[in-house]
Amino acid sequence: MTRYLLLSFRFLDGRYHGQTDSGESPEWPPSPFRVFQALIAGNAPGGAIPQPLREALIWLEQLPPPDILAPPGRPADRPLLTYVLNNTSDRAPNSRAPKTIRPTLLDGDRLVEYVWAFDDAPPHARLHADTVSDAARHVRALGWGIDLAIGHGRIVDQAPPQTQRRTRYCPARPEVLTGLDLRTPTNGSLVSLERTFAEYLRRYETPGITRFESAGALYEPRPYSCRGQRPFAAFRLVTLQGEAASISPRLIAPFVGVVRELLGRPLVTNAIGAETVERDLMGHPKASTPTRVSILPLPTIRDGHTDGRIRRVMLAQLRCGDGDLCHRLARILHAQTLRPLPGEDRIPVIELERIATQDAVLSRYAVASRQWTSVTPVLLPGYDDRKQHQGDHQKRLARAEQLLCRAMVQAGIDVPAQIELSRVPWWPGSLHVRDYRPREKLQHYPRYHVRLSFDTPITGPLAIGAGRHAGFGILAASEE
């Protein structure tokens, strides 16, 4: 019978300081490997792990990665520069090294839950689960030492449901890219942590010599996806020499045409079938299916100045799709060449390089957030310049909001949002709506940059409007 080990951690403060393994970006939610480390730190004073807990942690290593339920988190508006003691300097023991801190601010109840599914039929499985559950009550911090948290554990018959104010993160298949990689315990994690700690204690045994750990902790990076996330495959644009390539955001329409030409080649048709290509890749017939694929060029966005050029492209299915088609396309299109169409010399010859690891720009498009801002303008599915609206700007905006709500429903977003409309962009590097040139059949639709603020987190990637399958109406998560 399947039961669930539920470990809950409530932070005492609304800030979390943990970062990814590279230390370059905030980590939210806290990875399951951090929970594994916290269980050891809270129950092994002096490094001695009780034998029952040691056996239980080895059992926990072998379980599939857990589901995670967490409140929304967003990076702090400004990083904090501080100075810490430089422990590697022998000549100046009191010297300090600069350290930048940018915590994740929590929106919600500060409660994070981890749900491991296990079969209680094997011998000692229930005993090990009870041991880990009791050990969670001795956890003092989760993340950095200043991230104080109260732990609690219990065995339940059903996994807790996702609530309106909390996001559910589920482990995806290892070959699937989601934009979120979290470290998870694996076979040997406990032994590696014990070895690393023992070597750390012996670093000053020889006078005048500092010995560093021979190897780090052992864990397995696993992609996690938010419940309801659109399946997708993402690629970087590179030259034939392997260098980074980029496309002007003014060339979205011809670039999408080049990608469509690649999707129509015999290489793809023979692999997935001509009927699937016509229906799901080319959009013939027009009726959407769960496997319909959108071509989404991704302009570069980041905090501060950026040129907004397109260096990545995403192929995304509808939310109800199973992701199998995107997974197959990721393998087929890797290292394939995009060639300009006849009479079009503004698109250079470039190759697609599959993105298979964490990517800072991609994560802006494929996360859970309550506020989303358009990077490319939304093409409203209708007209906002009716005769009765001429000369009345407020009525025209009200009509535009009605059309935007229709576009959201067509894109599968059926939750209310606060709407802001603008002709000028919010994102650095994006262009005024008049500077974009959709293909001819879409040029007559009114264009707006939009900002949507939801009461509950919405998981990307998001694309809305009449051009949502062809590079227009792409939104990115923005800070509130």
Disulfide bonds with the S-S distance in Angstrom:
none
